[in-house]
Amino acid sequence: MISYDDFAAVDIRVGRILRAEPFAQARKPAFKLWIDFGPQIGERKSSAQITRHYTIESLIGRQVLAVVNFPPRQIGPFMSEVLVLGAPDADGEVVLLAPDHDVPLGGRMY
């Protein structure tokens, strides 16, 4: 069990994918993502192993949820600044978590 304060320490925000490209240097198939979290947080980058269910074209403009207060993580030559959230399907492949209606960018999950 964790306290509410523990939960509140994880800053999960809504962003919109502006740009995506293949991440050829990744050990497992992945995309590089550039995500807009609105004026307060701005644009951040992420690496995501989501190639099974998504194409670059299907990602552009999609809203996603991401943890924005983890320290940046170097993944090969790419600095990942946020952790995009997903859940595994029956085969263990990532399905992105997102609001089911458009919401303002930067909105905090609660």
C-alpha positions in Angstrom: 0.0 0.0 0.0 1.2 3.5 -0.8 -0.1 6.8 0.5 -1.9 9.4 -1.6 1.2 11.6 -1.3 3.2 8.8 -2.9 0.8 8.7 -5.9 0.7 12.5 -6.1 4.5 12.6 -6.5 4.2 10.9 -9.9 3.4 13.7 -12.3 1.3 12.2 -15.2 0.3 14.7 -17.9 -1.6 14.7 -21.2 0.5 15.4 -24.3 0.0 15.4 -28.0 2.5 13.6 -30.3 3.8 16.2 -32.8 6.5 14.1 -34.5 7.6 10.5 -34.6 10.3 8.7 -36.4 11.9 5.2 -36.4 14.6 4.6 -33.7 17.0 2.5 -35.8 19.6 2.4 -33.1 17.3 0.9 -30.4 17.9 -2.7 -29.3 14.2 -3.5 -29.7 11.9 -1.9 -32.4 10.9 1.6 -31.2 9.9 5.1 -32.2 11.3 8.4 -31.2 8.5 10.7 -30.2 8.3 14.5 -29.7 5.3 15.3 -27.5 3.7 18.7 -26.7 2.6 19.1 -23.1 1.3 22.6 -23.4 2.9 26.0 -22.4 3.7 25.0 -18.8 5.9 22.0 -19.7 6.5 22.4 -23.4 7.8 19.8 -25.8 9.5 16.7 -24.5 11.1 13.6 -26.2 10.5 10.0 -25.5 11.5 6.6 -26.9 8.7 4.1 -27.1 8.5 0.4 -28.0 5.1 0.7 -29.7 5.8 -0.5 -33.2 3.5 -3.5 -33.1 0.2 -1.5 -32.9 1.2 1.9 -34.3 2.6 3.5 -37.4 4.3 6.9 -37.5 1.3 8.3 -39.3 -1.2 6.9 -36.7 0.8 8.5 -33.9 0.9 12.1 -35.1 -1.8 14.2 -33.4 -2.6 11.4 -30.9 -3.0 12.4 -27.2 -1.1 10.2 -24.7 -0.4 10.1 -21.0 3.2 10.3 -19.8 5.2 10.7 -16.6 6.9 14.0 -16.9 8.9 14.2 -13.7 11.3 11.2 -14.0 14.9 12.1 -14.7 15.9 12.0 -18.4 17.3 8.7 -19.6 19.9 8.1 -22.3 18.8 5.4 -24.7 21.6 4.9 -27.1 22.1 8.2 -28.9 18.7 9.6 -27.8 17.8 11.3 -24.6 14.3 10.2 -23.4 12.7 12.9 -21.3 9.3 11.4 -20.4 7.8 8.0 -20.0 4.8 7.4 -22.2 2.4 5.1 -20.5 0.8 1.9 -21.9 -0.5 -1.4 -21.0 0.3 -4.8 -22.4 -2.2 -6.6 -24.8 -2.6 -10.4 -24.6 0.7 -10.8 -26.4 2.6 -8.4 -24.2 2.7 -5.7 -26.8 2.2 -2.1 -25.7 -1.1 -0.3 -26.1 -0.9 3.4 -25.3 -3.0 4.9 -22.5 -4.8 8.1 -23.5 -7.9 10.1 -22.7 -11.0 8.9 -24.6 -11.9 12.6 -25.4 -9.5 15.5 -26.3 -8.5 17.3 -23.2 -6.2 20.4 -22.7 -2.5 19.7 -23.2 -0.6 19.5 -19.9 -3.6 18.3 -17.9 -2.6 16.4 -14.9 -4.0 12.9 -14.2 -5.8 12.5 -10.9 
